[in-house]
Amino acid sequence: MKIAWSNDIHLNFVDTAVAGKFCARILKTESAALLIGGDIAEASDLVTWLRFLEENLPLPVYFVLGNHDYYGSSIASVRDQVRGLDSERLHWLPEAGVVPLTNHACLVGHGGWGDSRHGDFLYSNLMLNDYFAIDELRAAGKEGEPFMGFHLSKAPLKKPLEALGDDAARTLEPFLVDALSRFEEVIVLTHVSPFPESCLYRGKISDPEWLPDFTCKAVGDLLRREVAAHPDCQVTVLCGHTHGGGKTQVLPNLQVLTGAARYGKPDFQILDI
């Protein structure tokens, strides 16, 4: 069974002609489904682009949300929008639950979040656009003193970022546990790398300045614990966010594929299930 996997396609950076060619290329592969690992567009046109994919791809599309998908709005509002899509082809994870792909393999997922726990969050000079473009984070950052001349403070952001990571792990956990108990192969679709070793950019692990915003330790801890308890089950995590590709073996039965990406050039890989 062939499945197309794409991440960080940022369709708001292209026109419908480019997006249409992207869909046509996927159809030529005769894939049974498309998986999208977040950063589909931005909040203002996310649903528009999801509907475009629905109209141009006569196959199931399973997706998680990335940080860019919330830009210009709130996390709660965007999630409400995709929850209300009411589509036979568009399936948002984790809402779709455990998705059987074959008799032996299934799919679960959650976008995750950079939860500030790996690396040096408070000592980093990095200020992501997330802190300004997502309502909940902008409001939290304004509670502290300005940071490096910005009208935001990083310290008050740490708690809400950790909470977003914890929520991702807590939401994913029952689906992951169920999947591991019933299937020999489990694919976990996410946006943010769950592990530092799979947080790759230009073939190298990201440095401590970037790791806090580009890894989700809460989801990583969940995966290590539950996958280790099921040694006969093979688990593959599909992530993106860094735009740097690579493959990482975390446990004997747990591998992570980090997807490469370029703005303006949506692309995909083919997985054999």
Summary of the structure (lengths in Angstrom):
residues: 273
radius of gyration: 17.8
end to end distance: 5.2
largest distance: 55.7
contacts: 968
relative contact order: 0.18
helix: 36%
strand: 22%
